[in-house]
Structure formats: structure tokens, C-alpha cells
Amino acid sequence: MAKIGFIGMGNMGHAMLRGALKVFDKSEIIFSDANEDRMKKVSAETGVEYVLSNAECANEAKYVVLAVKPQFFESVIQNIVNIVTPQHVVITIAAGITRAYLQKALGPEIRIVRAMPNTPALLGEGMTGIVYDRNALNFEEQDTIKKLFNAIGKAKKVEENLMNTVTCASGSSPAYVYMFIEALADSVVKYGMPRAEAYEYVAQTVMGAAKMVLETKAHPGILKDMVCSPGGTTIAAVEALEAYGFRNAVMKATDACYEKAKSMEG
């Protein structure tokens, strides 16, 4: 019997499976997907075995990761509702799928973990918020959950009432960062920098600036001030960002993201 079963091999399911291989043996992992060609490709790449049905995947694993989009949850639940038992730990990584929704669908005795990873997990640099009831999982089970998500980046336990906020902070926000990188690169291409070099300069700068925040633990405002020499180029640029509503645009994006996440909750 496998330890971890992944239902769904889209980008996030594939990223989690590859991460899991860093901390678990391939014999402890199994997966299923609606696309058999996709399963064959992933299996050839990773050496992990696949099964032809979601029910078999759930039956063969203790930890069942539902790595499918919200619109496919109803059919997946129908596949596994008669398979999962109180000995299973069911993990959802889909936006808007609450533990209450899954417990209603699968049974109140089923142990549910809700997680929100993000796409940098594809490179092992993800950020994941995790929700579970400590009283429902023993120490070994909690450790397995932490190992699984730490294998794709960083993970922190949060209360479920903050999961929509996690979606705003890390789940959806990589898209905004990519937009910033694209916009800043476009702006320097305008002044003659080749596009490939522009992306490299800007992306490395974003990565370095983020690392400064994480490793120095300094307030972002202090780090910003360190770059802003009196009467210099940076403070002139910061003034323009403020004038054109940079901070307000980010906050409004978060408001829109939060309200959408809230409306999707099942």
C-alpha cells in the first residue's frame, strides 16, 4: 500500500509529486489522472506508478491529495466517497473548497487537511498555508503533512478563517509579480535594453529583493529607504509610483481576490 496518493496530475499535482520524491520513496507514492497519456508521461519521468481510477488511488493510499480544480470536485468525490475511511487523511489544495464542504460530502468522521500552495512550488519555492485540526491528526501524521508541503517550498499552519487571505498573499499574487516584471521590463526595453536582458535584470532584482526581506527580517519600508538616496533617481521613481496609485492598485487587487475567493467557498 502506498503512503500518498495524488488524484490529478496538473501543474500543482505534478509539482507536489516531484517534491514528495525528495522526502518519500517512489514506492510510497501513487497517482491517478483523467488523462492516461499524461499518467504514462509522469510515470516514465518519475518512476512512480499510476492507477487507472481515482477510487483505486484512494484505496491504495493513506494520504489522498485532491489536486484537481474546484469544478471537478463533485465527480472526484463520487469516485472516492465509498472508499475513504477515518484512517485516511484527505488533502484539498483547491481554492474555495473548505473542510466543512468535504466533511459534508465525505462524512464528518473523515479527516480533512486544506492547503493553498502556489505555482512557485514547481521550482521548489512555493508558499503554502495549511489548515488542519491538531486533535484529529497524531504527531506522525502532522509530520507527514509538513514534510509533504515543505518539500515544495515553505509551509505554515493557519486558521481556516485566514485561508482566503492566504489566497491573496501567496496563492494568486505570483500573477501580480509576473505583471510587475513584465511592465518593468517593457519600460527599460523602451530605453534600449534588449528584451531578454530586461527580463533577466528585472527577475533577478525581484528575487534578490524578496530574499532581502526574508533573510534580513527588516521592514520592507526600511529596505526601500536604503535604496532611496536624497534627491536621487529612486525617490523620484517612488514619488511617481505613489502619484499613479501603485499601493492602492495592489490593495484593490487584494480586495477583488478576497471577495472572489469568499464567493467560491463551498
N, C-alpha and C positions, 0 to 999 in steps of 0.2 A: 504493500500500500504506500502511495506517495504521501508526502507531508503537505505539499502546497499544490493546489490545482488552480490554474488560471482559465477562466471562461472568457474568451475574447482575446484575439491577438492583433489588435490595432496598435497604434503607436505606443500608447501607455502600457498596455498589456505586455507588449514585446519588450519595452524598456524595463518593466518590473521583472520580467522573466530573466533578462540578461543580468540585472542587478542581483537577483536571487542566486544566480550561479556563482557569485562571488562569496557567498556565505553558506550555501547549501549544495550538496552533491546533486548532479543531474538526475540521479536515481530517486531523489526525494521530490522531484517536480514533474508535473504532468499538465497538459493543457488541451483545450478544445477551441474550435472556431468554426464559424459557419462556412468558411472558405477552405476547402480541402487542399487546394494548391498552396494557399498561404501556410497551412499547417505543415505541409511537406517541406516547404522552403525553410521555415523556422526550425523544424526538427533537424534538417540537414546542416543548418548553420550552428546549432547549439548542442546537438546530441540528445536533446530532451524528447521523450516520447510523447505522442499525442493520442487522443482517443476521438472516436467519431461522434460522440454525443455529449451534451452538457450534463446529462444525468450520469453518465459513466464517469465523467471528470469529477463530479461532486461525490460520487460513490467511492472513488479511489483516493480521495484526499481528505485530510482533517481540516486544513485551512482552504477555504474556497473563495478566490478573488473574482468578484464580478467586474471584469474590466470591459464592460460594454456601455454604450451610450444610453441615456435615460429612456429613449423611445423603444429600446429593445428589452427593457427590464421585465415587462409583463410576460413575454414569451419565455424568457430565461427562467423566471420564477415558476412558470408552469412546468418547465423541464425538471426542476430540482425540488419542488415543494414536497414531494413524497420520498425524497432521498435524504435530505439533510436532517440531522438529529441534534439533540442537545450536546452531543460530543463534538459537533462541528463548530468551527468559527467562520462565519460568513463575513467577508470584507467587501464593502462597496467603495468604489472610487469615482462614482458619477455625481455630477453636480445636481443638487436638489433631491437626491434620494436619501431620506432620513432613516435613522434606525427604527423609529416608530413605524414608518411605512413598511419596512422589511419585516419587522416583527409581526405586524398585522397580516402580511402576505404569507409569511413562512411559519408563523406560530410564535407566541410570546416566550416560549422556552428556548428559542434559537438565539445563540449569542451573536451579536452583530457588532462589527467594527466599521466605522465610517471614516474614510480618509479622503483628502484632497491633495494629490500630488500635482506637479506642473510639468510642462514639457521639457525643461532642462534636465529632467530625470533621464532623458535619452542619452545624456552625456555624463550621468552620474552626479549632476549638480542640481538636483531637484530640491524643492522645499515642500514638505508635506505636513499638513495639520491632521491629527488623528484623534478620533473620539471613541472611547470605549468605557465600559463600566469595570473599574478595577475589581469590584467584588464578584464579577462574573467570570473573570479570567484569572487563572493561577499565575504564579511568577514565571513559570516556564513559557506559558502562552503569551504573556505580556512581552517577555524577552524575544520570542519569535517574531511578534509583530514589529517590535523596534528594529530587530536585525533586518527584516524584510525591507522596511522603508528607509533605514539608514544606508542600505546598500545602493540606493539610487540618489543619495544626497543627504540632506538633513531632515529630521522629523521631530515634531514637538506635539505632545498631547495637549488638546484644548477641550474646553467645554463645548457642547453641541450648539449652544446659542451663539457661538463665535464662528461657526463654520462658514456662514455666508460672508463674514468679514475676511476669513482666510481666502475665500474665493477671490475677493477684491485684492487682498495684499499680495497673493502669490499665484493663485490659480489662473486668473485672467490677465494679470498685469504683464507677463512676458510680452504680450502683443503690443502693449504701450511702449515698452522698452525698444522693441524692434522698430516701431514707428518713429521713435526719437532718433534711433541710429540712422534710419533711412533719411529722415529730414535733415539731420546734421550733416550726413554725407552729401546729400544733394546741395546743401548750402556751400560746402567747400569745393564741390565739383564746379559750381558756378564761378569760382575764382581760380579755376585752372587745375585743380588736383585730379589726377586720373581716378576713375570711379573705384577700381579695385583697391587702390591705396587709401582712398577715402574711407571705405568700409573697414579696412584694417586699422587705420588710425583711430577711428571712432569706436569700433567694437572693443579694441584693446583698452582704450581710455575708460569706457563704461565698466569693463571688467575690473580694471585697476581701481577705479573709484569705489566700486562696490566692496572690493577687498579691503580698502582703507577703512570703510565703515565697520566691516565685520571684525577686522583684526586690531584696529586701534581702540574700538569701542567709543570713539569720540562722537559727540553730537554732530550730525551732518552740517548743521549751521556753522560750527567751529571749523570743520574741514573746508566748507565753502569760503569762509573768511580768510583761511590760509592762502587761498588762490587769488583773492581779491586785493591786489595792491592798490593803495590810494591813488586815485586818478588814472588807473590803468585800464587795460583792454577788458579784463574780466568783469570789473564792476560796471563798465559801460554796457556789456552784454547782459548782465544780470538786471540792470535797470530796464532794458528792452524786454526781457522775459516778463518782468513784473508788469510793465505797461501793457503788454499784449495778453495778460491773464494766464500765464503759464501754470501757476499754482491752482488757480480757480478751475482751469480746464481739467487738471488731474483730479481735483476733488469732485467735480461734476461727473467725471468718468466713473469714479468710485460709487457715487450715488446711483448712477444708472446701472452699474454692475450689481450693486447690492439689491436694488429693487427687483431686477430680473431674477437673481438667484432666489430671492424670497418668494417670488411668484411661481417658481418651478418646484418648490418643495412639495414632496408627496409624503 
